[in-house]
């Protein structure tokens, strides 16, 4: 997950081709769709007042919002959406790791 996100977020990341961008958009959406229920399941095992749980569930809410984003019509719009999805993927990976340590 992190490697895919880095393709778009690294300071020296090159701009993907239109075909690569489409592939990245699909991959990132798929990663978010699979990570969200996994994080929710892990978070459900923790106490309601647990800080990592609360943070992870907030991230899940944002991830769901990002999945509702229009992919955009132009390459530049699609690239920005892909970057936002990549940020979400990175955050979800961080929360998954943090929840694993907290449980």
N, C-alpha and C positions, 0 to 999 in steps of 0.2 A: 504494500500500500504506500509506504513512504517513498519507495523508489519511483513509483508512478507519479506521485505528487511532485517529487523533486524535478521531474522532467519539465514541469511548468513553472516551478517556484524558485529554482536555483538562481542565484544572481547572474550566473553566466549561461542560463538556459537559452537555447536557440529557439527561434520561432518554429513551431511545427508546420508541416505542410497541411493543406486542407484535409487530406486523407488521414494523416496522423492525428489531427485535431479531432476528427469525427471518432476515431478509434479511442482516443483518450477520454472524450466525453462519455462514450458508452462504458468504458472501463471504470471511470470514476463514479458514475451513477450506480453501476453494479456493486462496487465496493461499499458505497454508502448504504445501499439497500440491504446488503448482507450484514454490515456491521451494526446497524441500528438495532435490530432485534437481539443480536448477541449482547450488546451493551445493556439493553433494557433487562435482559434475563439476569445478567451478572449483578446489575444495580438492584434488582428486586430482592436479592439475598441480603443486602446490607440494610442497616437501620435507616429509618426515614430521615434522621437528623445527621447522617453521615455526609461530610463535606464532599469527598470524592464522588459519592453517589449523586448529590445534588448538581455538582458541576457537570458530570457526565450526562445527566438527563437534560440539562440546559443545552448542552451541545447536540444531543439527539433532536431536541426541538428545532434548533437552528438547521440541522442537517435536513430535517423534513421540509423546512421552508426552502432551503436551497434546491431540493429536488423539484420543487414547484416552479423554479425559475424557468422562464422561456429560454430555449437554447440560443435565441438571437437569430437575426437574419443575415447579418454580414459576418465576414471572417473575424473582424475585430470584436464584435459583440460575442461571438461564440468563444473566442479566445479568453475574454474577460470572464465569462461564465465558467469556462473550464478551470481558470485560475481560482475562482471562488470555490468550485467543487474540490479542487486540490487542497485548498486550505482546510476545508471541512474534513476531507479524508485524513489529513495529517492530524487534525484535532481529535478525530475519532480514534485514531491509532494511539494517540497519547492517553486518552481516557481509558481505552481498553487495557493498556499497560498499567495505568494507575489503579484501576479497579482490580486487576489481577493481584496487585500488591496489597490492596486493602482488604480483599476477601480472605 
